[in-house]
Amino acid sequence: MTREKFIPSPDGEGMVYKTGDRVMMDLSGYLYFLNRFDHQVKVGFRIELGEIETALNTCEEI
């Protein structure tokens, strides 16, 4: 799985890490974060939303 996250760099000089973040680059090269390709959120560390959903489904109060 880790191997899938590394792809050839656009300049052909080595590899880059595919983060899962969806960004847009403006003409000056500035990156704007848009969202994620997967179902993770980051609150200091990455969390899979499916894990939260599973935990909440075990609570009778919800």
Secondary structure as GFF3:
##gff-version 3
##sequence-region A 1 62
A	DSSP	three_ten_helix	3	5	.	.	.	ID=ss1
A	DSSP	beta_strand	6	8	.	.	.	ID=ss2
A	DSSP	beta_strand	15	17	.	.	.	ID=ss3
A	DSSP	beta_strand	21	25	.	.	.	ID=ss4
A	DSSP	beta_strand	31	36	.	.	.	ID=ss5
A	DSSP	beta_strand	40	42	.	.	.	ID=ss6
A	DSSP	beta_strand	46	48	.	.	.	ID=ss7
A	DSSP	alpha_helix	49	57	.	.	.	ID=ss8
###
